[in-house]
Amino acid sequence: QAPVDYVLSRAASHRVTILGEAHWLKQDADLVAALVPRLQGASIDLALETLPAAEQTRIDTIIAAPEWNEREANAVLRAADWPYREYRDILRAAWSANRTAERRIGIVALGPPRNWREALLPKGLTYDSFMAGLVAKHIEASRRPIVVYCGMHHAFTRYYQAELSNAGLATAYMDRMGNILSRLFGEKVFLIALHKPMWRGNPEKPTYGLPFGGRLDCAAAKAGRPVGFDVVGSPLAGLEFDAEDYYGFGHPGLRFVDYTDGYVWPGPLESFRPATIIPLAEFAPDAAAMAQVAKSNPFTDDTDVSPEKLAEIWSRQAEENKDLLGKRGWKHLAAWRTLCR
């Protein structure tokens, strides 16, 4: 099916539908924004890792307001250190869908606090259990299905991600949000992975490869359009990850169906675009906002930078984003069609 139709079909028949993304890819956030009015019509809510839970009241106000308030939406993204237009567009889509709705779509912010280790670990919580708890609490209170949009490494349900030694040996296994939700709700949870190149090779210095050596891309490209499809119960379910694939470490013989229930292929790699960086003057329009962004700095490890230094960083990041494949180390994958038979 077309990706939006596919996700909606799975969300309509499950209590929790998880969309696992690579982060910072335009087509993934665009998919979710396009999905929002369909979710609203079906009385299904949406949760996002990229919005801070501490901003929930502000988010509720934004999507229920009679007029769109972009300054307030930017304030939410500043709190998240997430200055990307397409993720803001998801909030705007929710506001737009709610304007004439009898029953509004709810947007649930899942992001833990920046200092989550200090704030959560003493309470027996982790980054992932914090998010899973918010999803479960919302389901109990609303009695509505929910789509959860998060990074793929938080999305895993049946698959348990390995902690790896430098030699690529599993030393432990992580308990991710999707794992926790899967234990809580069983087969009422459905995971959809959004297409991305994957780490492979030396865990210390990984390179990238396409899933299953490009076989997914070659098969999906024959459709001539973006597609969403079930992995469970399909002829693709038994595809095995290569031993050098990151997800295969600690999981000999890992199959596609062990990794995810469904999949979205948004188009060929050369069509991928980065999420659009919001101009600094728009993202931080006053002195207080500028000081907030300069203190945390979403792009490098430098903190408490000057406004001038921040402007340089912002400009450099925007320039680097023009070459997505180069920036992400994917250039060698651009010739993927030569793998097709």
MOFENRA-V925936 format. One record per residue. N is the residue number from 1. RES is the residue in one letter. SS is DSSP state (H for helix, E for strand, C for the rest). OMEGA is omega in whole degrees, -180 to 180 (NA if undefined). NEAR is the number of other C-alpha atoms within 10 Angstrom. Layout:
n:N res:RES ss:SS omega:OMEGA near:NEAR
n:N res:RES ss:SS omega:OMEGA near:NEAR
This chain:
n:1 res:Q ss:C omega:169 near:14
n:2 res:A ss:C omega:-173 near:14
n:3 res:P ss:H omega:-179 near:22
n:4 res:V ss:H omega:178 near:20
n:5 res:D ss:H omega:-178 near:14
n:6 res:Y ss:H omega:-179 near:18
n:7 res:V ss:H omega:180 near:27
n:8 res:L ss:H omega:-179 near:18
n:9 res:S ss:H omega:180 near:12
n:10 res:R ss:H omega:179 near:20
n:11 res:A ss:H omega:-179 near:25
n:12 res:A ss:C omega:-177 near:17
n:13 res:S ss:C omega:179 near:13
n:14 res:H ss:C omega:179 near:16
n:15 res:R ss:C omega:180 near:21
n:16 res:V ss:E omega:174 near:30
n:17 res:T ss:E omega:-176 near:25
n:18 res:I ss:E omega:174 near:33
n:19 res:L ss:E omega:-180 near:26
n:20 res:G ss:E omega:-176 near:25
n:21 res:E ss:E omega:177 near:21
n:22 res:A ss:C omega:-173 near:16
n:23 res:H ss:C omega:171 near:15
n:24 res:W ss:C omega:176 near:18
n:25 res:L ss:E omega:-174 near:18
n:26 res:K ss:H omega:-174 near:17
n:27 res:Q ss:H omega:180 near:18
n:28 res:D ss:H omega:179 near:25
n:29 res:A ss:H omega:177 near:22
n:30 res:D ss:H omega:177 near:16
n:31 res:L ss:H omega:-178 near:17
n:32 res:V ss:H omega:178 near:23
n:33 res:A ss:H omega:179 near:21
n:34 res:A ss:H omega:-180 near:16
n:35 res:L ss:H omega:-171 near:21
n:36 res:V ss:H omega:-179 near:27
n:37 res:P ss:H omega:178 near:20
n:38 res:R ss:H omega:176 near:16
n:39 res:L ss:H omega:180 near:26
n:40 res:Q ss:H omega:180 near:20
n:41 res:G ss:H omega:-179 near:15
n:42 res:A ss:C omega:-179 near:16
n:43 res:S ss:C omega:177 near:16
n:44 res:I ss:C omega:-178 near:25
n:45 res:D ss:E omega:-176 near:24
n:46 res:L ss:E omega:176 near:25
n:47 res:A ss:E omega:-177 near:22
n:48 res:L ss:E omega:174 near:22
n:49 res:E ss:E omega:-171 near:19
n:50 res:T ss:E omega:176 near:20
n:51 res:L ss:E omega:-177 near:26
n:52 res:P ss:E omega:179 near:22
n:53 res:A ss:H omega:-180 near:21
n:54 res:A ss:H omega:-179 near:16
n:55 res:E ss:H omega:-174 near:18
n:56 res:Q ss:H omega:-179 near:17
n:57 res:T ss:H omega:179 near:10
n:58 res:R ss:H omega:179 near:13
n:59 res:I ss:H omega:178 near:24
n:60 res:D ss:H omega:180 near:15
n:61 res:T ss:H omega:-178 near:13
n:62 res:I ss:H omega:-173 near:22
n:63 res:I ss:H omega:176 near:25
n:64 res:A ss:H omega:-175 near:18
n:65 res:A ss:C omega:178 near:14
n:66 res:P ss:C omega:179 near:13
n:67 res:E ss:C omega:177 near:11
n:68 res:W ss:C omega:-178 near:16
n:69 res:N ss:C omega:-176 near:14
n:70 res:E ss:H omega:179 near:16
n:71 res:R ss:H omega:178 near:14
n:72 res:E ss:H omega:177 near:14
n:73 res:A ss:H omega:177 near:20
n:74 res:N ss:H omega:179 near:22
n:75 res:A ss:H omega:176 near:19
n:76 res:V ss:H omega:-179 near:25
n:77 res:L ss:H omega:175 near:21
n:78 res:R ss:H omega:179 near:23
n:79 res:A ss:H omega:-180 near:18
n:80 res:A ss:H omega:-171 near:22
n:81 res:D ss:C omega:-171 near:19
n:82 res:W ss:C omega:-171 near:21
n:83 res:P ss:C omega:-174 near:26
n:84 res:Y ss:E omega:-173 near:22
n:85 res:R ss:H omega:-175 near:19
n:86 res:E ss:H omega:177 near:24
n:87 res:Y ss:H omega:172 near:24
n:88 res:R ss:H omega:179 near:20
n:89 res:D ss:H omega:177 near:18
n:90 res:I ss:H omega:176 near:22
n:91 res:L ss:H omega:180 near:22
n:92 res:R ss:H omega:178 near:20
n:93 res:A ss:H omega:178 near:17
n:94 res:A ss:H omega:177 near:26
n:95 res:W ss:H omega:-178 near:28
n:96 res:S ss:H omega:-179 near:19
n:97 res:A ss:H omega:-176 near:21
n:98 res:N ss:H omega:-172 near:21
n:99 res:R ss:C omega:-178 near:15
n:100 res:T ss:C omega:-174 near:10
n:101 res:A ss:C omega:172 near:12
n:102 res:E ss:C omega:178 near:9
n:103 res:R ss:C omega:-172 near:12
n:104 res:R ss:C omega:170 near:20
n:105 res:I ss:C omega:176 near:25
n:106 res:G ss:C omega:174 near:24
n:107 res:I ss:E omega:-176 near:24
n:108 res:V ss:E omega:179 near:24
n:109 res:A ss:E omega:-175 near:24
n:110 res:L ss:E omega:-170 near:27
n:111 res:G ss:E omega:176 near:24
n:112 res:P ss:C omega:177 near:23
n:113 res:P ss:C omega:-180 near:17
n:114 res:R ss:C omega:-179 near:13
n:115 res:N ss:C omega:-170 near:8
n:116 res:W ss:H omega:180 near:15
n:117 res:R ss:H omega:179 near:14
n:118 res:E ss:H omega:-175 near:10
n:119 res:A ss:H omega:-171 near:14
n:120 res:L ss:H omega:-174 near:16
n:121 res:L ss:H omega:177 near:11
n:122 res:P ss:H omega:179 near:10
n:123 res:K ss:H omega:-179 near:9
n:124 res:G ss:C omega:-180 near:9
n:125 res:L ss:C omega:172 near:15
n:126 res:T ss:C omega:175 near:19
n:127 res:Y ss:H omega:-175 near:18
n:128 res:D ss:H omega:-180 near:22
n:129 res:S ss:H omega:175 near:21
n:130 res:F ss:H omega:-179 near:19
n:131 res:M ss:H omega:179 near:28
n:132 res:A ss:H omega:179 near:23
n:133 res:G ss:H omega:179 near:16
n:134 res:L ss:H omega:177 near:17
n:135 res:V ss:H omega:-179 near:23
n:136 res:A ss:H omega:179 near:16
n:137 res:K ss:H omega:180 near:12
n:138 res:H ss:H omega:180 near:18
n:139 res:I ss:H omega:-180 near:16
n:140 res:E ss:H omega:-177 near:10
n:141 res:A ss:H omega:-173 near:8
n:142 res:S ss:H omega:-175 near:12
n:143 res:R ss:C omega:179 near:11
n:144 res:R ss:C omega:173 near:15
n:145 res:P ss:C omega:-178 near:22
n:146 res:I ss:E omega:170 near:29
n:147 res:V ss:E omega:-179 near:31
n:148 res:V ss:E omega:-177 near:27
n:149 res:Y ss:E omega:-173 near:23
n:150 res:C ss:E omega:173 near:23
n:151 res:G ss:E omega:-174 near:20
n:152 res:M ss:H omega:-176 near:20
n:153 res:H ss:H omega:173 near:18
n:154 res:H ss:H omega:-170 near:25
n:155 res:A ss:H omega:-171 near:28
n:156 res:F ss:C omega:-180 near:30
n:157 res:T ss:C omega:178 near:27
n:158 res:R ss:C omega:-178 near:18
n:159 res:Y ss:C omega:177 near:21
n:160 res:Y ss:C omega:-175 near:20
n:161 res:Q ss:C omega:-176 near:24
n:162 res:A ss:E omega:163 near:20
n:163 res:E ss:E omega:-171 near:14
n:164 res:L ss:E omega:169 near:17
n:165 res:S ss:C omega:179 near:12
n:166 res:N ss:C omega:180 near:10
n:167 res:A ss:C omega:179 near:9
n:168 res:G ss:C omega:178 near:18
n:169 res:L ss:C omega:179 near:14
n:170 res:A ss:E omega:178 near:15
n:171 res:T ss:E omega:178 near:10
n:172 res:A ss:E omega:178 near:13
n:173 res:Y ss:E omega:-176 near:13
n:174 res:M ss:C omega:176 near:15
n:175 res:D ss:C omega:-174 near:18
n:176 res:R ss:C omega:-179 near:24
n:177 res:M ss:H omega:-179 near:24
n:178 res:G ss:H omega:176 near:31
n:179 res:N ss:H omega:-179 near:23
n:180 res:I ss:H omega:180 near:21
n:181 res:L ss:H omega:178 near:24
n:182 res:S ss:H omega:177 near:20
n:183 res:R ss:H omega:-179 near:12
n:184 res:L ss:H omega:-171 near:13
n:185 res:F ss:H omega:174 near:13
n:186 res:G ss:H omega:-176 near:15
n:187 res:E ss:H omega:173 near:13
n:188 res:K ss:H omega:176 near:15
n:189 res:V ss:E omega:-180 near:24
n:190 res:F ss:E omega:-178 near:25
n:191 res:L ss:E omega:175 near:28
n:192 res:I ss:E omega:177 near:27
n:193 res:A ss:E omega:176 near:23
n:194 res:L ss:E omega:-170 near:21
n:195 res:H ss:C omega:177 near:22
n:196 res:K ss:C omega:167 near:20
n:197 res:P ss:C omega:-176 near:19
n:198 res:M ss:E omega:173 near:17
n:199 res:W ss:E omega:172 near:18
n:200 res:R ss:E omega:179 near:21
n:201 res:G ss:C omega:-178 near:17
n:202 res:N ss:C omega:-179 near:14
n:203 res:P ss:C omega:180 near:18
n:204 res:E ss:C omega:180 near:11
n:205 res:K ss:C omega:-175 near:9
n:206 res:P ss:C omega:168 near:14
n:207 res:T ss:E omega:-179 near:18
n:208 res:Y ss:E omega:173 near:19
n:209 res:G ss:E omega:175 near:22
n:210 res:L ss:C omega:-179 near:20
n:211 res:P ss:H omega:177 near:21
n:212 res:F ss:H omega:176 near:16
n:213 res:G ss:H omega:178 near:16
n:214 res:G ss:H omega:-177 near:18
n:215 res:R ss:H omega:177 near:17
n:216 res:L ss:H omega:-180 near:16
n:217 res:D ss:H omega:-179 near:22
n:218 res:C ss:H omega:-180 near:17
n:219 res:A ss:H omega:-177 near:12
n:220 res:A ss:H omega:-178 near:20
n:221 res:A ss:H omega:179 near:18
n:222 res:K ss:C omega:178 near:8
n:223 res:A ss:C omega:178 near:10
n:224 res:G ss:C omega:-179 near:10
n:225 res:R ss:C omega:175 near:14
n:226 res:P ss:C omega:-178 near:16
n:227 res:V ss:E omega:169 near:19
n:228 res:G ss:E omega:-175 near:22
n:229 res:F ss:E omega:174 near:18
n:230 res:D ss:E omega:168 near:20
n:231 res:V ss:C omega:177 near:21
n:232 res:V ss:C omega:177 near:16
n:233 res:G ss:C omega:-178 near:10
n:234 res:S ss:C omega:176 near:12
n:235 res:P ss:C omega:-180 near:9
n:236 res:L ss:C omega:-171 near:14
n:237 res:A ss:C omega:-175 near:18
n:238 res:G ss:C omega:176 near:16
n:239 res:L ss:C omega:-178 near:18
n:240 res:E ss:E omega:174 near:17
n:241 res:F ss:C omega:175 near:21
n:242 res:D ss:C omega:-179 near:19
n:243 res:A ss:C omega:-179 near:16
n:244 res:E ss:C omega:179 near:16
n:245 res:D ss:E omega:-178 near:23
n:246 res:Y ss:H omega:-176 near:24
n:247 res:Y ss:H omega:178 near:20
n:248 res:G ss:H omega:178 near:20
n:249 res:F ss:C omega:-178 near:23
n:250 res:G ss:C omega:-179 near:20
n:251 res:H ss:C omega:179 near:18
n:252 res:P ss:C omega:179 near:12
n:253 res:G ss:C omega:-179 near:15
n:254 res:L ss:C omega:180 near:20
n:255 res:R ss:E omega:179 near:17
n:256 res:F ss:H omega:-177 near:20
n:257 res:V ss:H omega:175 near:20
n:258 res:D ss:H omega:-175 near:20
n:259 res:Y ss:H omega:-176 near:22
n:260 res:T ss:C omega:176 near:24
n:261 res:D ss:C omega:-178 near:23
n:262 res:G ss:E omega:-173 near:24
n:263 res:Y ss:E omega:173 near:23
n:264 res:V ss:E omega:174 near:26
n:265 res:W ss:E omega:-172 near:21
n:266 res:P ss:C omega:-176 near:23
n:267 res:G ss:C omega:-178 near:18
n:268 res:P ss:C omega:-176 near:18
n:269 res:L ss:H omega:-178 near:20
n:270 res:E ss:H omega:177 near:14
n:271 res:S ss:H omega:-179 near:8
n:272 res:F ss:C omega:177 near:16
n:273 res:R ss:C omega:178 near:17
n:274 res:P ss:E omega:170 near:19
n:275 res:A ss:C omega:-174 near:21
n:276 res:T ss:C omega:178 near:17
n:277 res:I ss:E omega:176 near:18
n:278 res:I ss:C omega:179 near:18
n:279 res:P ss:C omega:-175 near:16
n:280 res:L ss:H omega:-179 near:16
n:281 res:A ss:H omega:178 near:11
n:282 res:E ss:H omega:-177 near:12
n:283 res:F ss:H omega:-180 near:23
n:284 res:A ss:C omega:-170 near:21
n:285 res:P ss:C omega:-179 near:13
n:286 res:D ss:C omega:-174 near:10
n:287 res:A ss:H omega:-178 near:10
n:288 res:A ss:H omega:179 near:10
n:289 res:A ss:H omega:179 near:16
n:290 res:M ss:H omega:179 near:18
n:291 res:A ss:H omega:179 near:16
n:292 res:Q ss:H omega:-178 near:16
n:293 res:V ss:H omega:180 near:24
n:294 res:A ss:H omega:-179 near:21
n:295 res:K ss:H omega:-175 near:16
n:296 res:S ss:H omega:177 near:19
n:297 res:N ss:C omega:-173 near:20
n:298 res:P ss:C omega:-170 near:18
n:299 res:F ss:C omega:-179 near:15
n:300 res:T ss:C omega:179 near:11
n:301 res:D ss:C omega:178 near:7
n:302 res:D ss:C omega:177 near:14
n:303 res:T ss:C omega:-178 near:14
n:304 res:D ss:C omega:180 near:14
n:305 res:V ss:C omega:177 near:16
n:306 res:S ss:C omega:176 near:14
n:307 res:P ss:H omega:179 near:16
n:308 res:E ss:H omega:178 near:10
n:309 res:K ss:H omega:179 near:13
n:310 res:L ss:H omega:179 near:23
n:311 res:A ss:H omega:177 near:16
n:312 res:E ss:H omega:180 near:12
n:313 res:I ss:H omega:-179 near:18
n:314 res:W ss:H omega:-179 near:19
n:315 res:S ss:H omega:-180 near:15
n:316 res:R ss:H omega:180 near:12
n:317 res:Q ss:H omega:179 near:14
n:318 res:A ss:H omega:180 near:16
n:319 res:E ss:H omega:179 near:10
n:320 res:E ss:H omega:-178 near:12
n:321 res:N ss:C omega:179 near:18
n:322 res:K ss:C omega:179 near:13
n:323 res:D ss:C omega:-175 near:13
n:324 res:L ss:H omega:-176 near:17
n:325 res:L ss:H omega:178 near:18
n:326 res:G ss:H omega:-178 near:12
n:327 res:K ss:H omega:-176 near:11
n:328 res:R ss:H omega:-179 near:13
n:329 res:G ss:C omega:-177 near:13
n:330 res:W ss:C omega:-172 near:18
n:331 res:K ss:H omega:-178 near:15
n:332 res:H ss:H omega:180 near:12
n:333 res:L ss:H omega:-174 near:16
n:334 res:A ss:C omega:-179 near:12
n:335 res:A ss:C omega:-174 near:10
n:336 res:W ss:H omega:-178 near:18
n:337 res:R ss:H omega:178 near:14
n:338 res:T ss:H omega:178 near:9
n:339 res:L ss:H omega:-174 near:11
n:340 res:C ss:C omega:178 near:13
n:341 res:R ss:C omega:NA near:7
